[in-house]
Amino acid sequence: MKRITATAAGLVIGIIASLALQATIGRTAPRPQSYGPPIGPVMSTDTGASELLLVVVGGIYPTRADAEAANDQMPFGDLAGYYVVPVAQFQGFKEQVGTPGDFALVSVFRTELGAQEFVTFAQSLGYPATILPDRVRSLGGPYAGLGQEADPNGFGPLTHPIPESLP
């Protein structure tokens, strides 16, 4: 009988120790995540809200559907090309081209060099590309391409305002 009691006591002590260990591990183990770490650099969506930006226009259309259909006909391969946005997203846009309610194919830039390089690239593919004569103020809204140009300091993409884009 003493042998059974000693075995039972050992079993109980083992179970208690196991539960204590699991509780300790549960408190210190990292919580499982539903997704893994991002692959490559992660950039937040930059709309340039309130900045004065250069806009490259690929076309103006009366409806979003028309603009999206036109955009589908202008693939840029692996690179981002035009974005469909309402012209009202930029203060000063409709004063230069388009009317309220129109949608445009655009890509926006902070530097003249970035805008000009995009125009050259788009035209090399046979697509229309014109830089609006004057900078326009971004009112926020859908993403329209900021971050696709080189930072003038030579270190990666331009992800912040520069003096030329600040009001």
Buried (B, 14 or more C-beta within 10 A) or exposed (E): EEEEEEEEEEEEEEEEEEEEEEEEEEEEEEEEEEEEEEEEEEEEEBBBEBBBBBBBBBBBBEEEEBBEEBBEEBEBEEEEBBBBBBBBBBEBBBEBBBEEEBBBBBBBBBBEEBBBBBBEBBEEEEBBBBBBEEBBBBBEEEBBBBBBBBBEEEEEBBBEBEEBBEE
